[in-house]
């Protein structure tokens, strides 16, 4: 079995449910944030967005998600990009 077959294969029913749940939650969040012009973020997230370690943590989370499930990793990477782009637009307004 190759790398991609192993990465895409779930290890059990709980893993399948977790992958599906994470993918659905991220997809719903992306649609909801994508449909609003200015998304509301907690103040802590706005303050943390300027910290380099926070950005590295988000990239590490996206990489971990991609290692666990490539579909979840792609959605998580899109969520990080949308989050950073929204905050950049809000801070520079």
SEDREN-327802 format. One record per residue: x, y, z of N, C-alpha, C in turn; residue in one letter. Coordinates in steps of 0.05 Angstrom, whole numbers, plus 5000, padded with zeros to 4 digits. Layout:
BEGIN
XYZXYZXYZA
...
END
This chain:
BEGIN
501749775000500050005000501850255000X
501250434982502850674979502150885000X
503651114999503251325019500451435018X
499451504993496851624991494651434999X
494951184993492850995001492650975031X
495050975044495050965073493951225085X
494651455073493751705084490751745081X
489651645059486751675055485051465069X
486251245076484751025089484351095119X
481851065127481351105156481950845171X
482450875197483250645213480950525228X
478650635225476350515239473950695237X
471750615250469350765249469551035262X
470851045285471251295300472951495284X
475051395270476751565254475151675230X
473451515218471751605196469851825205X
468651785228466751985238468252245245X
470652225257472152455264473052615239X
473952465218474652595193472352735180X
470052605179467752715166466752955182X
466752935209465853155226467653395222X
470253355222472153575219471753705192X
471453545171471153655144468553815142X
466353715153463853855152463954115168X
465054105192465254355208466954565194X
469154485183470854675169469554785144X
468154615129466754705105464454905112X
462954845133460855025142462055295151X
464255285167465555535176466455695152X
467655565132468655705109466355835093X
464155705091461855815077460756055092X
460356025119459256245135461056485135X
463656445137465556665137465756785109X
465556615089465656715061463256875053X
461056835066458656985059458357245073X
460057295093459957545108462157725098X
461657985097463658175088465758215110X
464958245134466858265157465958065178X
467557855181466957655201467657755228X
466157675248466657745276468557535288X
470857625298472657455311472957545340X
473457355358473957435386476457625388X
476357795407478557995410481257855413X
481357625427483757485431484957395404X
483257305386484257215360485357455344X
484157685347485157925333487858005344X
488157995371490758065383492957865377X
492157605376494157395371495057395341X
493457505323494157485295496757625288X
497657815304500157955299502657805310X
502257595325504457455337505457235317X
508157235313509257035294508756745303X
508956695330508656425340505756325335X
503756505335501056435330500656345301X
501956485283501756415254503156145249X
505456105262506855855259505155625271X
503855675293502055475305499755395286X
498655595272496555545253497555375229X
499955445220501055285198501655005207X
502654975231503154705242500554545245X
498454685253495854545255494854455228X
495254625207494454545180496054315170X
498654315177500354085168499553835183X
498953855209498053615224495453515213X
493653695206491053615194491453475168X
493353575152493853455126495153185129X
496853145149498052885154495852685163X
493952775179491852605189489952535166X
489052735151487152695129487552925109X
488352865085488853075066486553265061X
484053155061481753325057481453525080X
481753435104481653615127483953815126X
486253735118488553915115488054135095X
486854075073486254275053484154475064X
482154375077480054555088481254725111X
482954605127484254755149486154965138X
487554905117489355105104487755335093X
485455275080483655485070482555655093X
481855525115480855675138483055865149X
485555775150487755945160488056175141X
488056125115488356345096486156545098X
483656455101481356635103481556795129X
482256665151482556795177484757015175X
487056955165489157155163488457385144X
487157315122486357525103484257705115X
482357595129480257755142481557945163X
483257835179484457995200486358215189X
487658145167489358345154487658575144X
485358505132483558715122482358875145X
481658745167480458895190482459075203X
484958985206487059145220487759385203X
487759365176488659585159486359765150X
484059735162481759905155481860165171X
END
